[in-house]
């Protein structure tokens, strides 16, 4: 289905506008300078174990929780000045909690099995996106007017992980108000990619992705309404999972979703090792996790696999990088060779309208008829009303307390029509029906995570619609696992999205475990430049 003449014109117009914005930004934005070109290598072997391996060693007294927590504190102190991923730590409290864990293990009389069942993450360190409430930690989401806000409670997903024995080390950076794919705000600054400091770590969970990719955390908590888990996981070479809608509580994070957005926002796990995904999701989902049957065995040879190489040629979106296309084809060949399956390549016409579908649904009123809170209203929280055009003028003079990305989003809202396009709604329904019928209960779809490998800082301002490769699955409510696939010629992470039917999360998670073995999973930054 070809784009209409008006849609092609609109695409050119929007790209011209962002070209101008980017040119202006380059004139006014400060340039970063780095005296060091790469991260120091990991020297402590404890940092190269999965969370499940660490928990097992701690339970068996092969290592103490204090030793593990201290190892991660040392690594954070070593790399964080270079990547600016963690924005507030609780190291002293974490070491005290680790000492209590070690004491508990010494006094436990029920054996390792009792501890594993009751406290599966006992003594394992964890990091948390700053947008989530973590008791005693800031919860500003990069908004200057919230800079003094300290959480008095834990978000439900964080509380469940703590209840399972995990020890939070601190909170990590995100984009201003969690609605941009670069983690940058005027409260904490900009987060760098651990593989190349001149490139973005993604957003909005970019600090979490960066700290994990740098080997300074093993598991973390992120949220995703348009790719905010999967994009940082892709850019930082780690695993992440956007669960089926309604499994993990979204409470306790700022900003809260409104309108129909409540059905698109997901909270999920981020980690360096695929084997940690299912245990984390089982914990974070609480009783709802039973709906996913995560313990059920998955025979990959009995699944139906599909591969979609691109979104069909939207004029709003960059072409998919040839290295990403090649990596996805390598996955196809490996699946066919190892499992004896036939991977069917598909082209789905409705995917070219992914951005329009996402934008339309995000702006739609909720079931109560109330429209979602505008971005300008969120920017005004705790302060004076924000007028986007005036804020842009202030930014040009260097007086705005908001990032250009946030101001741009608020400006885009002013131009949006309050009447959704019947054509776009029709495309959404067609796409929803086609994918649900295609995937069923045994289908797995491979799809690019993003059309580009991690861009340089601020470049997403020039390509603001590229996130639609991830955002469309929030609208469709489908579970997606982000899987790394080695490194590019430039030494930057490659990856792929693994999409399955609703409540079939275990299929994508099992596929991610297989691909980790096949392609090596996470690679230590600066240590290897091997291709997949």
Secondary structure, 3 states (H helix, E strand, C coil): CCCCHHHHHHHHHHHHHHHHHHHHHHHHCCCCCCCCCCCCCCCCHHHHCCHHHHHHHHHCCCCCHHHHHHHHHHHHHHHHHHHCCEEEECHHHHHHHHHHHHHHHHHCCCCHHHHHHHCCCCCCEEEEECCECCCCCECCCCCHHHCCCECCCCCHHHHHHHHCCCEEEEEECCCHHHCCCCCEECCCEECEECCEEEEECCCCCHHHHHHHHCCCCCEEEEEECCCCCHHHHHHCCCEEEECCCCCCCCCCECCCCCHHHHHCCEEEEEECCCHHHHHHHHHHCHHHHHHHCCCCCCCHHHCEEEEECCCCCCCCCCCCCHHHHHHHHHHHHHHHHHHCCCEEECCCHHHHHHHHHHHHHHCCCCCCCCCCCCHHHHHCCCCCCCCHHHHHHHHHCCCCCCCHHHHHHHHHHHHCCCCCCHHHHHHHHHHHHHHHHHHCCCEEEEECCCCCCCCECCHHHCCCCCCHHHHHHHHHCCCEEEEEEEECCCCCEEEEEEEECCCCHHHHHHHHHHHHHHHCCCCCCCCCCCCC
